[in-house]
Each structure stands twice: as C-alpha cells, then as structure tokens.
Amino acid sequence: MKLKDTIHDKLPQKLLILVIILLLFFMSAQAINSSWSDVFSDQSYLVNFLNGFARPDFSYIPDLLVPILETLAMSLAGTFFGVILAIPAAFLGTEIVTKNKLVTFIFRTFYSLVRTIPNLLLGAIFVTIIGIGSFTGVVTITIFTFGIVSQWLYAAIENIDLGPLESDEAVGATRFQIALNSVWPQVEFLVWSYSLFAFEINVRASAVLGYVGAGGIGTMLNAQMSLLRYDRVAVIILFILLMVVIIDWITGLIEKEMA
C-alpha cells in the first residue's frame, strides 16, 4: 500500500493562500494611502498622551460619579427591556413552539438582521432619530440586547429535551401552555445567565456609545479627548476599567449562587 504525502501536497495550496493574503494587504495599504513614515514622523501626540496618563487628574473624579451612574442605569435598563423583548421573539423563532415555518422564518430573520448591526451604528441611527441623550443609549442597548439574547435563547430552545413537550401534546395542551410548562422550565436558568452576560457586554458598550452622543461616561471621554486633556482621560479609563471589573465580579458571584 502506497502512502500519500499529504503534507507536501498541501504546501502549494498554503503558499497560494499566503500570497493572496499578502496581495490583499498591500492592495489595502495602497487604497488607504497609508505611510509608516507618518506614524513615526511626529510623536508629539504620543508623548502628550503618555504624559497625561502618567499624571492622572484625580480631582476630576467627583465630576465622573453622575456619568458612571448614568452608564450603569443605561446598561441595566437596556438589558432588562432587551431581554423582555427577546424571550417571546426566541420562542416564536422556533418550530418546536410554533409549529409554523412562516412565523419562525420571519422572527428568526428579524433578530438575525438586528444582531448584525454594530451597536455604534445603532447608536448613531437612534441619535439621528431621537436626539442626543441617555434615553437614546437605553434604546440602542435594548435593541442590541434583543438581537443577541434572542439568538442565544433560540439556539438553546432548539436543543431542549422534547419529552415534556410530547407529553403535553398528548393531553391536548395549547402551544402557549407547552411553551410555559415544558419549554420555559428548561431554559429559565439560561435566560438569567444570558441576561447577566448581556449586561456585562452592555456596560462596556455603553462606555463607548457616548462617542455618538448616546449619553453615559463615553460622552465625558469623548469631550476630554477632544480637549486633549489626557490627564482626565486617564482617570475616565481607570474608572471604566474598575467598573467593568466590579460588574464582572458581581455577575460571577450571582451565577455561582444560581448554579
């Protein structure tokens, strides 16, 4: 029996892929007129940035307390409303519950499309429609949470134990009764878990949404970056990191208690 040299057979294919990647890289560099000399020619901005970070303005901390609380409130409210909307959408997006291909297709397509839109783009869209402010941030986070949680929950429902459903169907239960009595108990813990995870994501996201005018600590960060007050930027970033670490720690404790 003749052994086949699969390693050397795949070598030309790997070289071709490498050449294509390099070509795409150089074409992209040409398209954006990038120049490495521009990166290293003027380092004054980098020096100012590092100097500001080396001397944080801690006297600015009292001004950050309200924006931090606003960021947390935006994240919490957006997560809550997003999950509330995601639960029925996820149930209606699976044939296990609806037994209707058209309904499942419509809902599944809708929240799949919502999930593909970046949260910054969502924020920019709602700032244009609603205006600048924290309410815009809440709406943005709600829609973003709806997209990701509905997708996660739909996938979880597709993998549940069908035994309880078949028992309910055998005694003539309605689709709503089946969803409530047979499906929900199997995914309830996952809903809480997904909600906590979405809240962690939203705290990070809300810190950036201020760049498009959606309120929160990101608005302060954008303003101080524009003023080149890197000493204050350092304090804001430290506060954001501290907030994220604390939120991760708290949600981790909650998940352990629920497990």
MINU-589624 format. One record per residue (C-alpha): chain; residue in three letters; residue number from 0; x, y, z. Coordinates in nm, 2 decimals. Each point is the difference from the previous one (the first is absolute). Layout:
[A; Ala; NUM; [X; Y; Z]],
...
***
This chain:
[A; Met; 0; [0.00; 0.00; 0.00]],
[A; Lys; 1; [0.15; 0.33; -0.11]],
[A; Leu; 2; [0.00; 0.28; 0.26]],
[A; Lys; 3; [-0.11; 0.35; -0.12]],
[A; Asp; 4; [0.21; 0.30; 0.09]],
[A; Thr; 5; [-0.28; 0.23; 0.11]],
[A; Ile; 6; [0.23; 0.26; 0.16]],
[A; His; 7; [0.18; 0.08; -0.33]],
[A; Asp; 8; [-0.33; -0.03; -0.20]],
[A; Lys; 9; [-0.15; 0.28; 0.21]],
[A; Leu; 10; [0.31; 0.22; -0.02]],
[A; Pro; 11; [-0.08; 0.17; -0.33]],
[A; Gln; 12; [-0.35; 0.08; 0.13]],
[A; Lys; 13; [0.13; 0.16; 0.31]],
[A; Leu; 14; [0.25; 0.20; -0.20]],
[A; Leu; 15; [-0.28; 0.12; -0.22]],
[A; Ile; 16; [-0.21; 0.11; 0.30]],
[A; Leu; 17; [0.30; 0.19; 0.14]],
[A; Val; 18; [0.06; 0.18; -0.33]],
[A; Ile; 19; [-0.36; 0.10; -0.02]],
[A; Ile; 20; [0.00; 0.13; 0.36]],
[A; Leu; 21; [0.32; 0.21; -0.07]],
[A; Leu; 22; [-0.15; 0.13; -0.33]],
[A; Leu; 23; [-0.32; 0.11; 0.18]],
[A; Phe; 24; [0.21; 0.16; 0.28]],
[A; Phe; 25; [0.20; 0.21; -0.25]],
[A; Met; 26; [-0.30; 0.09; -0.20]],
[A; Ser; 27; [-0.18; 0.12; 0.31]],
[A; Ala; 28; [0.31; 0.20; 0.10]],
[A; Gln; 29; [0.00; 0.17; -0.34]],
[A; Ala; 30; [-0.37; 0.06; 0.01]],
[A; Ile; 31; [0.02; 0.20; 0.33]],
[A; Asn; 32; [0.32; 0.17; -0.09]],
[A; Ser; 33; [0.17; -0.12; 0.32]],
[A; Ser; 34; [0.35; 0.11; 0.08]],
[A; Trp; 35; [0.21; -0.15; 0.28]],
[A; Ser; 36; [0.21; 0.32; 0.00]],
[A; Asp; 37; [-0.31; 0.20; 0.10]],
[A; Val; 38; [-0.04; -0.22; 0.30]],
[A; Phe; 39; [0.35; 0.06; 0.14]],
[A; Ser; 40; [0.08; 0.35; -0.14]],
[A; Asp; 41; [-0.20; 0.20; 0.26]],
[A; Gln; 42; [0.00; -0.15; 0.35]],
[A; Ser; 43; [-0.12; 0.31; 0.18]],
[A; Tyr; 44; [-0.35; -0.14; 0.03]],
[A; Leu; 45; [0.13; -0.32; 0.14]],
[A; Val; 46; [0.22; 0.18; 0.25]],
[A; Asn; 47; [-0.29; 0.22; 0.12]],
[A; Phe; 48; [-0.22; -0.30; 0.03]],
[A; Leu; 49; [0.25; -0.19; 0.21]],
[A; Asn; 50; [0.07; 0.31; 0.21]],
[A; Gly; 51; [-0.36; 0.04; 0.08]],
[A; Phe; 52; [-0.04; -0.36; 0.10]],
[A; Ala; 53; [0.30; 0.03; 0.22]],
[A; Arg; 54; [-0.16; 0.29; 0.19]],
[A; Pro; 55; [-0.37; -0.09; 0.05]],
[A; Asp; 56; [-0.22; 0.29; 0.12]],
[A; Phe; 57; [-0.17; -0.17; 0.29]],
[A; Ser; 58; [-0.17; 0.32; 0.09]],
[A; Tyr; 59; [-0.23; -0.07; -0.30]],
[A; Ile; 60; [-0.15; -0.31; 0.18]],
[A; Pro; 61; [-0.31; 0.18; 0.15]],
[A; Asp; 62; [-0.10; 0.11; -0.35]],
[A; Leu; 63; [-0.01; -0.37; -0.11]],
[A; Leu; 64; [-0.23; -0.14; 0.26]],
[A; Val; 65; [-0.33; 0.11; -0.17]],
[A; Pro; 66; [0.11; -0.12; -0.35]],
[A; Ile; 67; [0.11; -0.33; 0.15]],
[A; Leu; 68; [-0.34; -0.05; 0.16]],
[A; Glu; 69; [-0.16; 0.11; -0.32]],
[A; Thr; 70; [0.20; -0.26; -0.19]],
[A; Leu; 71; [-0.10; -0.28; 0.24]],
[A; Ala; 72; [-0.37; 0.11; -0.01]],
[A; Met; 73; [0.01; 0.00; -0.38]],
[A; Ser; 74; [0.15; -0.35; -0.01]],
[A; Leu; 75; [-0.24; -0.14; 0.26]],
[A; Ala; 76; [-0.31; 0.15; -0.16]],
[A; Gly; 77; [0.11; -0.10; -0.35]],
[A; Thr; 78; [0.08; -0.35; 0.11]],
[A; Phe; 79; [-0.33; -0.04; 0.18]],
[A; Phe; 80; [-0.22; 0.12; -0.29]],
[A; Gly; 81; [0.21; -0.18; -0.26]],
[A; Val; 82; [-0.04; -0.34; 0.18]],
[A; Ile; 83; [-0.37; 0.06; 0.05]],
[A; Leu; 84; [-0.04; 0.04; -0.38]],
[A; Ala; 85; [0.24; -0.28; -0.08]],
[A; Ile; 86; [-0.18; -0.27; 0.20]],
[A; Pro; 87; [-0.32; -0.01; -0.21]],
[A; Ala; 88; [0.19; 0.06; -0.32]],
[A; Ala; 89; [0.23; -0.30; 0.07]],
[A; Phe; 90; [-0.31; -0.22; 0.07]],
[A; Leu; 91; [-0.17; 0.11; -0.32]],
[A; Gly; 92; [0.32; -0.06; -0.19]],
[A; Thr; 93; [0.00; -0.38; 0.05]],
[A; Glu; 94; [-0.23; -0.25; -0.16]],
[A; Ile; 95; [0.01; -0.20; 0.33]],
[A; Val; 96; [-0.23; 0.26; 0.14]],
[A; Thr; 97; [-0.20; 0.14; -0.29]],
[A; Lys; 98; [-0.01; -0.29; -0.25]],
[A; Asn; 99; [-0.03; 0.27; -0.26]],
[A; Lys; 100; [0.29; 0.04; -0.25]],
[A; Leu; 101; [-0.10; 0.35; -0.12]],
[A; Val; 102; [-0.02; 0.15; 0.35]],
[A; Thr; 103; [0.34; -0.15; 0.10]],
[A; Phe; 104; [0.16; 0.12; -0.32]],
[A; Ile; 105; [-0.13; 0.36; 0.05]],
[A; Phe; 106; [0.12; 0.02; 0.36]],
[A; Arg; 107; [0.33; -0.18; -0.06]],
[A; Thr; 108; [0.08; 0.22; -0.29]],
[A; Phe; 109; [-0.09; 0.31; 0.19]],
[A; Tyr; 110; [0.22; -0.05; 0.31]],
[A; Ser; 111; [0.28; -0.14; -0.22]],
[A; Leu; 112; [0.00; 0.33; -0.19]],
[A; Val; 113; [-0.01; 0.20; 0.32]],
[A; Arg; 114; [0.29; -0.19; 0.14]],
[A; Thr; 115; [0.22; 0.08; -0.30]],
[A; Ile; 116; [-0.02; 0.38; 0.06]],
[A; Pro; 117; [0.29; 0.13; 0.21]],
[A; Asn; 118; [-0.11; 0.18; 0.32]],
[A; Leu; 119; [0.18; 0.32; -0.10]],
[A; Leu; 120; [-0.19; 0.01; -0.33]],
[A; Leu; 121; [-0.33; -0.06; 0.19]],
[A; Gly; 122; [0.10; 0.28; 0.23]],
[A; Ala; 123; [0.07; 0.24; -0.29]],
[A; Ile; 124; [-0.34; -0.09; -0.16]],
[A; Phe; 125; [-0.20; 0.06; 0.32]],
[A; Val; 126; [0.19; 0.32; 0.07]],
[A; Thr; 127; [-0.12; 0.12; -0.34]],
[A; Ile; 128; [-0.36; -0.11; 0.07]],
[A; Ile; 129; [-0.04; 0.08; 0.37]],
[A; Gly; 130; [0.28; 0.24; 0.08]],
[A; Ile; 131; [0.30; 0.02; 0.24]],
[A; Gly; 132; [-0.04; -0.14; 0.35]],
[A; Ser; 133; [-0.02; -0.30; 0.23]],
[A; Phe; 134; [-0.34; -0.11; -0.13]],
[A; Thr; 135; [0.16; -0.06; -0.34]],
[A; Gly; 136; [0.25; -0.21; 0.18]],
[A; Val; 137; [-0.27; -0.21; 0.16]],
[A; Val; 138; [-0.18; -0.05; -0.33]],
[A; Thr; 139; [0.33; -0.10; -0.17]],
[A; Ile; 140; [0.09; -0.25; 0.27]],
[A; Thr; 141; [-0.35; -0.14; 0.00]],
[A; Ile; 142; [0.01; -0.08; -0.37]],
[A; Phe; 143; [0.35; -0.13; 0.02]],
[A; Thr; 144; [-0.09; -0.23; 0.30]],
[A; Phe; 145; [-0.31; -0.12; -0.18]],
[A; Gly; 146; [0.21; -0.11; -0.30]],
[A; Ile; 147; [0.26; -0.20; 0.19]],
[A; Val; 148; [-0.22; -0.15; 0.28]],
[A; Ser; 149; [-0.28; -0.11; -0.24]],
[A; Gln; 150; [0.26; -0.18; -0.22]],
[A; Trp; 151; [0.16; -0.17; 0.30]],
[A; Leu; 152; [-0.33; -0.10; 0.15]],
[A; Tyr; 153; [-0.14; -0.13; -0.33]],
[A; Ala; 154; [0.31; -0.23; -0.03]],
[A; Ala; 155; [-0.06; -0.12; 0.35]],
[A; Ile; 156; [-0.37; -0.08; -0.06]],
[A; Glu; 157; [0.10; -0.20; -0.31]],
[A; Asn; 158; [0.20; -0.24; 0.22]],
[A; Ile; 159; [-0.24; -0.06; 0.29]],
[A; Asp; 160; [-0.14; -0.34; 0.10]],
[A; Leu; 161; [-0.31; -0.06; -0.21]],
[A; Gly; 162; [-0.15; -0.26; 0.24]],
[A; Pro; 163; [-0.20; 0.25; 0.21]],
[A; Leu; 164; [-0.13; 0.17; -0.32]],
[A; Glu; 165; [-0.12; -0.33; -0.14]],
[A; Ser; 166; [-0.18; -0.08; 0.33]],
[A; Asp; 167; [-0.18; 0.34; 0.00]],
[A; Glu; 168; [-0.10; -0.05; -0.37]],
[A; Ala; 169; [-0.14; -0.34; 0.08]],
[A; Val; 170; [-0.24; 0.14; 0.26]],
[A; Gly; 171; [-0.11; 0.28; -0.24]],
[A; Ala; 172; [0.19; 0.30; 0.14]],
[A; Thr; 173; [0.01; 0.32; -0.20]],
[A; Arg; 174; [0.32; 0.14; -0.15]],
[A; Phe; 175; [0.01; 0.27; 0.27]],
[A; Gln; 176; [-0.05; -0.26; 0.28]],
[A; Ile; 177; [0.28; -0.21; -0.15]],
[A; Ala; 178; [0.23; 0.30; -0.02]],
[A; Leu; 179; [-0.07; 0.09; 0.36]],
[A; Asn; 180; [0.00; -0.34; 0.16]],
[A; Ser; 181; [0.24; -0.20; -0.21]],
[A; Val; 182; [0.24; 0.24; -0.17]],
[A; Trp; 183; [0.05; 0.29; 0.25]],
[A; Pro; 184; [0.11; -0.22; 0.30]],
[A; Gln; 185; [0.28; -0.14; -0.21]],
[A; Val; 186; [0.14; 0.33; -0.11]],
[A; Glu; 187; [-0.08; 0.22; 0.30]],
[A; Phe; 188; [0.34; -0.02; 0.15]],
[A; Leu; 189; [0.16; 0.07; -0.34]],
[A; Val; 190; [-0.21; 0.32; -0.03]],
[A; Trp; 191; [0.14; 0.13; 0.33]],
[A; Ser; 192; [0.35; -0.10; -0.11]],
[A; Tyr; 193; [-0.04; 0.17; -0.34]],
[A; Ser; 194; [-0.14; 0.31; 0.17]],
[A; Leu; 195; [0.31; 0.03; 0.22]],
[A; Phe; 196; [0.23; -0.05; -0.29]],
[A; Ala; 197; [-0.18; 0.25; -0.21]],
[A; Phe; 198; [0.01; 0.25; 0.29]],
[A; Glu; 199; [0.38; -0.04; 0.01]],
[A; Ile; 200; [0.03; 0.06; -0.37]],
[A; Asn; 201; [-0.24; 0.30; 0.02]],
[A; Val; 202; [0.21; 0.17; 0.28]],
[A; Arg; 203; [0.30; -0.01; -0.23]],
[A; Ala; 204; [-0.20; 0.11; -0.30]],
[A; Ser; 205; [-0.17; 0.29; 0.18]],
[A; Ala; 206; [0.34; 0.14; 0.08]],
[A; Val; 207; [0.06; 0.04; -0.37]],
[A; Leu; 208; [-0.35; 0.11; -0.11]],
[A; Gly; 209; [0.07; 0.35; 0.13]],
[A; Tyr; 210; [0.22; 0.05; -0.30]],
[A; Val; 211; [-0.31; 0.02; -0.22]],
[A; Gly; 212; [-0.20; 0.20; 0.26]],
[A; Ala; 213; [-0.19; -0.28; 0.17]],
[A; Gly; 214; [0.09; 0.12; 0.36]],
[A; Gly; 215; [0.19; -0.15; 0.28]],
[A; Ile; 216; [0.37; 0.01; 0.09]],
[A; Gly; 217; [0.09; -0.02; -0.37]],
[A; Thr; 218; [-0.12; 0.35; -0.05]],
[A; Met; 219; [0.25; 0.13; 0.26]],
[A; Leu; 220; [0.28; -0.21; -0.15]],
[A; Asn; 221; [-0.07; 0.14; -0.35]],
[A; Ala; 222; [-0.01; 0.36; 0.13]],
[A; Gln; 223; [0.33; -0.03; 0.19]],
[A; Met; 224; [0.17; -0.18; -0.29]],
[A; Ser; 225; [-0.11; 0.29; -0.23]],
[A; Leu; 226; [0.15; 0.25; 0.25]],
[A; Leu; 227; [0.32; -0.20; 0.02]],
[A; Arg; 228; [-0.04; -0.04; 0.38]],
[A; Tyr; 229; [0.18; -0.33; 0.01]],
[A; Asp; 230; [0.04; 0.03; 0.38]],
[A; Arg; 231; [-0.38; -0.01; 0.03]],
[A; Val; 232; [-0.02; -0.27; -0.27]],
[A; Ala; 233; [0.22; -0.22; 0.22]],
[A; Val; 234; [-0.24; 0.04; 0.29]],
[A; Ile; 235; [-0.30; -0.08; -0.21]],
[A; Ile; 236; [0.16; -0.31; -0.14]],
[A; Leu; 237; [0.10; -0.12; 0.34]],
[A; Phe; 238; [-0.36; 0.05; 0.12]],
[A; Ile; 239; [-0.13; -0.19; -0.29]],
[A; Leu; 240; [0.24; -0.29; 0.06]],
[A; Leu; 241; [-0.09; 0.00; 0.37]],
[A; Met; 242; [-0.37; 0.00; -0.08]],
[A; Val; 243; [0.04; -0.29; -0.24]],
[A; Val; 244; [0.21; -0.21; 0.25]],
[A; Ile; 245; [-0.26; 0.06; 0.27]],
[A; Ile; 246; [-0.29; -0.09; -0.22]],
[A; Asp; 247; [0.18; -0.32; -0.12]],
[A; Trp; 248; [0.06; -0.09; 0.36]],
[A; Ile; 249; [-0.36; 0.06; 0.11]],
[A; Thr; 250; [-0.15; -0.19; -0.29]],
[A; Gly; 251; [0.24; -0.29; 0.06]],
[A; Leu; 252; [-0.12; -0.02; 0.36]],
[A; Ile; 253; [-0.36; 0.01; -0.11]],
[A; Glu; 254; [0.05; -0.28; -0.25]],
[A; Lys; 255; [0.17; -0.22; 0.27]],
[A; Glu; 256; [-0.29; 0.05; 0.23]],
[A; Met; 257; [-0.25; -0.09; -0.27]],
[A; Ala; 258; [0.19; -0.31; -0.11]],
***
